[in-house]
């Protein structure tokens, strides 16, 4: 009987299917246990691959996390930018409501899939238990978008001071991240009257609230 | 030489000073590493006490966490209730702004001390990485207050539907928790224009935003 060929020290067995499997497993693990609470061993176990394969594709846990965050975050940021550009290209006659809905929609849409929901949860965790490198990563992915939206908002709400515009942008982010990541609380508080899985309703409700908040008298 | 008296199996050396030391150490540890990420061993180390003492006072990690959450949470809830009662006793001529500021102020005031800030952070973590028993605990501490405030809000904003009132209450909670727990993001986004440590400004900004959001047209 021919001796089975041993894997060499170079590239382990693998393909892009395996790579995806690792990314998805890692995304779920990070969403459930946070960055600090997830070990490479846990990811290896979930993905049903070898540790060598994870190391081969991503190197370290930090690199793997960054890959996930950049990829998903950029998807959201790109959609936000496209949607804002579409508004501007439409002759510039857009309302604050259009701007806010454009901002909120991409992250909301991500909730339609199980993996997407895991990412949204992972992202919400980044502000309560930020890994060391979170600030830089978040800036890299989102800051341009936040600035573009701030200037679009100020175009339709020119009465806002600098300070108030920044404050309200951050409060908007807080409100929507919470509605996403802790949907359970809504069901609990409303004793079932509100359905946190109705994404159209969620978009309507957050948009109306945020537009009202942004338009409040300043100071 | 007289043999040193061995501690019996009963009450270890300790006093209420030690008990407080343990509570504070645990609060900091839970805020930094979350519930799952904190071990009793870590708490023992921070508090400079023996594990026996921690076990004597609190039993388990879960019991210790509950003690902290109930104690701080009740402090916030009680102040909210008192402040709402004071509004009602003032002849009932209060505005939505008064109601919202009453709700927000107790948690904001807690930020004035280092321990208080740790609790606010711990509480924010509960929605991104809830321990198993979080829902029940949160309901127990906060649900009565949330209901009282909902009915006060609806008294001054009777145009809101049930569904919208619940949604907006939850969005308010999200906005303020985020502003508290991720104050860093505000400094980052505003490039230093906003000061997240100015508590009066924080109360003003969140109140104005939330009042605007609550008063937005419904549906």
Interface residues (C-beta under 8 A of the other chain):
Chain A: X33 X34 X36 X37 X121 X124 X125 X127 X128 X129 X135 X138 X139 X143 X146 X162 X163 X164 X166 X167 X168 X169 X170 X171 X172 X173 X174 X175 X176 X177 X178 X179 X181 X182 X184 X185 X186 X188 X189 X190 X193 X194 X204 X205 X206 X208 X209 X210 X211 X212 X213 X214 X215 X216 X217 X218 X219
Chain B: X33 X34 X36 X37 X121 X124 X125 X127 X128 X129 X135 X138 X139 X143 X146 X162 X163 X164 X166 X167 X168 X169 X170 X171 X172 X173 X174 X175 X176 X177 X178 X179 X181 X182 X184 X185 X186 X188 X189 X190 X193 X194 X204 X205 X206 X208 X209 X210 X211 X212 X213 X214 X215 X216 X217 X218 X219
